[in-house]
């Protein structure tokens, strides 16, 4: 399941600041929106993977 625009991921990250959350999505536009949403709300992105190992 993809994280889409990251809305619920940001909500959880803000509600539980001592936790880490992972969002997955394969849709480039959704990933860009999720990055922007995280930045707007001060949620750090600690790493990114751009390819999956088959």
N, C-alpha and C positions, 0 to 999 in steps of 0.2 A: 504494500500500500504506500502510495506517495504522500509526501508532506504538503504537496500543493504550494500555496503561497506562504506557508510557515506560520499561519495565524495561531493554531492550537499549540505549536511548538514554542512560540514566543510566550504565550499565556502561561504554559507550564514552567518555562525557564524563569519567568518573573515570580511565579508563585513559590517556586522551590529553588532559590538562588544558590544553594550549596550542592545542587545536583547538575548532572550533565545530560543533555538530550541529543538524540541523533535523528535527523530528518533525512529521508531518502526520497529522491524523485528523479525520473529520467527525462522530464520535459524541460528543456533549457529555459523557456520563458518563466515557468514556475520557479525554477531555481533562482533566477535573477530577482524575481519578486520576493522570494523568501529571504535572500541576502539583504535586499533593501529594507524589508520589514524588520529584520533583526537589527540592522544598523539604526533605524529610526527609533527603536525601543531600547537601545543600549545593551542588546544581547550579543555577547561575543561569539564569533565563529572560530572554533579552535582548529579545525582541519577540514579539508575537502578531498574527496576522491573523484576523479573525473573519468575513470574507466573501471570496469568490472573484470575480474579474472574469470575466464570460463572453465 
